[in-house]
Amino acid sequence: MIGEKPRGLGAHLPVFYPAVMLGVFFVIPFGIMVAISFFARQPGGFYTPAFVMANYRSLFTELFARVMVFSIYIAALCAVICVAVGFPFTYFITRMRRKAQVIWLVLLVSVLSLSAVIIGFAWSLMLSQTAGLSNLFVWLGLMEHPVSWSPGFWALLCGLCYVAFPYTVLVLYPPLSRLDPYLPEAALTLGASPLKTFFSVVVGSLRGPIVASLIMVFAFTLGTYLLPQILGRPQHWTLSVLITDEAIYHSNLPFSAAMAVFFMIVSLALVALTMMVGKGGTAGQR
Amino acid sequence: MSELASTADIGFLVAILISFMTGLALENVNKNFGSVVAVQNLNLHLPHGRFVCFLGPSGCGKTTVLRLIAGLEKPSRGRILLDASDITDQPAHQRNFGMVFQSLALFPHLSVGDNIAYSLRVRKVAKPVCRHRVDELLELVRLPGYAGRHISQLSGGQRQRVAIARALAIEPRLFLLDEPLSALDAKLREDMQLELRMLQQRLAITTVLVTHDQREAMTMSDLIVVMGTDNQVHQMGTPLEIYRNPADTFVADFIGTSNLLKGICSGRGQASVLGKTIRIASMPEGINPGSEITISVRPEDISVLPGAREGDNHLEGEVTFVRDVGSSVEIYLDCNGLQLISQSTPQGRPAVTQGDRATAVLPPSACVVLTS
């Protein structure tokens, strides 16, 4: 019986529920958005159904290109930082006793209960001139006078990494906790130093989960809307801010839909590229 | 003449000295994990080029001993010496030992060739040399042409061979095996035991194996170290020595099947068991008449005669079960509450059936007196 393909309507019933949900809440809204991206805008009004390419032609502007590149850049940077910090962090958590592991995971998950607004203003306060960390550094004698680090690029990056970090750990935790503890020991007995062991065996054998978490954080950060406005300057606003700006404040829904569709295609292409790189690098797989 | 004799004596002394200076020595090694004692006062010398097996039940600390030798654990107390140099504090990656793990621990992201070449790459050996060595090792473990295969494409036995080849790639000073055959099916395990033993003999590499399978230990080893649940070494010797002359009741019971008879020493070379006289060919020193002793007799040494017979070393009882497994026949006897097992060949099968009265005959030379 095992391995046989399900036959008949009854056997396929369990698949219907997720298929309907996916259709209703993802495919149909996305279809509507794609349709709107080709509609004609009514100046001073809303939009009329049509098939025009003007919205997509409007994408070829310097502003759009700059914001798009910045959005991808900061999302990629955030993904790399989160995985670079999160991977060894998660590895050491999985090597702890069970009780300590639970405490760390609960602490991390509790961060997820905070809203982006609270996180944004907390970081803004922490990096401000009046009550921020620089005052502490002045008190410790490390700095001469307090400075303001927010709003700015690094403030935004801190905020984004703070939000994405728990997700990174949660994605990496299952594969790392399942890692055969004898693999690093085998590498040690074969003459690899602990550092070489970590990179060649632990990182090497978990290339798939690493790529998956990079993609997850990248996609998650790409859609960020609130933090760039709280912690960044206008030049640090991401495409999501621009899309919202066009849709809500300029009532240009067709253009914002075109931006969203284009952005999504570029993101998917980047994700596919990352997956290909991740697969191609795995030795011995056929 | 006397000059010649003295030269020979010096040669003999040098040979003894070298044999003690080479090989692996564990001096008063102890290992505790918190309040749990894993290894207690271990003092051993494992000679160079031998196949040594640590044998014992689960939890006796045998794997911990292997991990201490490999450098994966640090002793709480004591020293480990290899060829007379202290390696106690040397990290695992500097010891140049090859180890095969119970789970094999093959790197899943690397091909067979890359797994074997791992230790060579770490040592920055040139690629053509690596390739040549990999091919050589694959020939050795009878897997030629498998270098490009992925680990998941191999069977259990093939993985086993790859793990062995990987451990041998650097020509290790010591070859360590942690129950590497336990996951294989019975037939393959027996084949691999022979293969591994022949490989070790060909390479003349000092090998330490950890197992709980006494048949595996008997097949492969030059020397067996029997460890008990008290985390101490009970006996060290050749397989036959340990089988024929177990040091104590634990060894007698753990290695093979033993009939253990409680009795009282009734004089020089004899004991009383169930009121019958049992003559013993070799009685250890220091056992006085009246002291309680345990006599170990292997089932294959006991012969069974039909009916009741009188005489020394004869114990009469009832046949409770006859197990005929084709290659051997086991007769289970109940001698007034004392359970005895006798084993014979199908040709020498006694003419008894379940419920018959029969007599077990214990040859004096097969009766081994255990002191503890």
Interface residues (C-beta under 8 A of the other chain):
Chain A: D180 Y182 L183 E185 A186 A187 L188 T189 L190 G191 A192 S193 P194 K196 T197 S200 V201 G204 S205 R207 T282 A283 G284 Q285 R286
Chain B: A70 G71 L72 P91 A92 H93 Q94 R95 N96 F97 G98 M99 F101 Q102 S103 A105 L106 F107 P108 H109 L110 S111 V112 D114 Y118 S119 V122 R123 G148 R149 H150 I151 Q153 R166 A167 A169 I170 L176
